[in-house]
């Protein structure tokens, strides 16, 4: 059975992203065509990727996408640096192994693991609240919220 050709709407919606990809590749080839361009591209990748990795590591203990930002920065670094490619592949393998291990666990054990992780995060959040607002109990915290 032959594949159906894309509809005109599919072609129109895909075309801008496709053109952007071609332009990005052409800019990268042009930048790498000279010694100065290679160094400038490598420096840009290093600064941007390193900055994202640093920002992500700062955000890891906070609620939010800390690890996603770290891996995004590592992916940017992997464009130019072999060590970053190896580290990214290793991290992906570890994540795949961990995910497969979690899927093999019984559902009740998975739920217990998730509850334990949430309890650790809640404890960290409570420690932060105690430090930030100087409250020691939930009643003190509620009083602080309602009076300020």
C-alpha positions as CSV (number, residue, x, y, z in Angstrom):
1,X,0.0,0.0,0.0
2,X,1.5,3.3,-1.1
3,X,1.8,6.2,1.4
4,X,-0.6,9.0,0.8
5,X,1.0,12.3,-0.3
6,X,0.8,15.1,2.3
7,X,-2.1,17.4,1.9
8,X,-1.5,21.0,1.0
9,X,-2.2,22.2,4.5
10,X,0.4,19.7,5.9
11,X,3.0,21.0,3.4
12,X,2.2,24.6,4.3
13,X,2.5,24.0,8.0
14,X,5.7,22.0,7.7
15,X,7.4,24.3,5.3
16,X,8.4,27.2,7.7
17,X,10.1,24.8,10.2
18,X,11.8,23.0,7.3
19,X,13.1,26.2,5.9
20,X,14.3,27.3,9.3
21,X,16.2,24.0,9.7
22,X,17.9,24.6,6.3
23,X,18.8,28.1,7.3
24,X,20.3,27.1,10.6
25,X,22.4,24.3,8.9
26,X,23.5,26.8,6.3
27,X,24.5,29.3,9.0
28,X,26.4,26.6,10.9
29,X,28.3,25.5,7.7
30,X,29.1,29.2,6.9
31,X,30.3,29.8,10.5
32,X,32.5,26.7,10.4
33,X,34.1,27.6,7.0
34,X,36.6,30.0,8.6
35,X,38.9,29.7,11.5
36,X,37.4,32.7,13.2
37,X,33.9,31.4,12.6
38,X,34.8,28.0,14.1
39,X,36.1,29.5,17.2
40,X,33.2,32.0,17.5
41,X,30.7,29.1,17.0
42,X,32.5,27.0,19.6
43,X,32.6,29.8,22.0
44,X,29.0,30.7,21.5
45,X,28.0,27.0,22.1
46,X,30.2,26.8,25.2
47,X,28.8,30.0,26.7
48,X,25.2,29.2,25.9
49,X,25.4,25.5,26.9
50,X,27.5,26.1,30.0
51,X,25.2,28.9,31.1
52,X,22.2,26.7,30.8
53,X,23.9,23.8,32.6
54,X,24.9,26.2,35.4
55,X,21.4,27.7,35.6
56,X,19.8,24.2,35.7
57,X,22.1,23.0,38.5
58,X,21.1,26.1,40.5
59,X,17.5,25.3,39.9
60,X,17.7,21.5,40.6
61,X,16.9,21.8,44.4
62,X,13.9,24.1,43.6
63,X,10.6,22.9,42.3
64,X,10.6,23.2,38.5
65,X,12.5,22.0,35.5
66,X,16.0,22.1,36.9
67,X,17.1,18.8,35.4
68,X,15.4,19.5,32.1
69,X,17.4,22.7,31.8
70,X,20.7,20.9,32.6
71,X,20.0,18.3,29.9
72,X,19.1,21.0,27.4
73,X,22.3,22.8,28.1
74,X,24.2,19.5,27.8
75,X,22.5,18.9,24.4
76,X,23.6,22.3,23.2
77,X,27.2,21.5,24.4
78,X,27.0,18.2,22.5
79,X,26.7,20.1,19.2
80,X,30.4,21.0,19.5
81,X,32.0,18.9,22.2
82,X,32.6,15.1,22.1
83,X,32.8,14.8,25.9
84,X,29.3,16.4,26.2
85,X,28.0,13.9,23.6
86,X,29.3,11.0,25.6
87,X,27.9,12.4,28.8
88,X,24.5,13.0,27.3
89,X,24.4,9.5,25.8
90,X,25.4,8.1,29.2
91,X,22.7,10.1,31.0
92,X,20.1,8.9,28.5
93,X,21.2,5.3,29.0
94,X,21.0,5.7,32.8
95,X,17.6,7.3,32.5
96,X,16.3,4.5,30.2
97,X,17.7,1.9,32.6
98,X,16.0,3.6,35.6
99,X,12.7,4.0,33.7
100,X,12.7,0.3,32.7
101,X,13.5,-0.7,36.3
102,X,10.6,1.4,37.6
103,X,8.2,-0.1,35.1
104,X,9.2,-3.6,36.3
105,X,8.3,-2.8,39.9
106,X,4.9,-3.6,41.2
107,X,2.4,-0.7,41.1
108,X,2.2,-0.5,44.9
109,X,6.0,-0.1,45.2
110,X,6.0,2.5,42.5
111,X,3.3,4.5,44.3
112,X,5.4,4.1,47.6
113,X,8.4,5.5,45.8
114,X,6.5,8.5,44.4
115,X,5.1,9.2,47.8
116,X,8.6,9.0,49.4
117,X,10.0,11.5,46.8
118,X,7.0,13.8,47.3
119,X,7.6,13.6,51.1
120,X,11.3,14.6,50.7
121,X,10.3,17.5,48.4
122,X,7.6,18.6,50.9
123,X,10.2,18.4,53.7
124,X,12.6,20.5,51.7
125,X,9.9,23.0,51.0
126,X,9.0,23.2,54.7
127,X,12.6,23.7,55.7
128,X,12.8,26.6,53.2
129,X,9.6,28.1,54.5
130,X,10.9,27.9,58.1
131,X,14.2,29.5,57.1
132,X,12.6,32.2,54.9
133,X,9.7,33.2,57.0
134,X,11.0,32.3,60.5
135,X,8.0,30.1,61.3
136,X,8.3,26.9,63.3
137,X,4.8,25.3,63.0
138,X,2.0,25.1,60.5
139,X,-0.1,27.4,62.8
140,X,2.6,30.0,62.7
141,X,2.8,29.8,59.0
142,X,-1.0,30.1,58.6
143,X,-1.0,33.1,60.9
144,X,1.8,34.7,58.8
145,X,-0.2,34.1,55.6
146,X,-3.4,35.5,56.9
147,X,-1.9,38.6,58.5
148,X,0.5,39.7,55.8
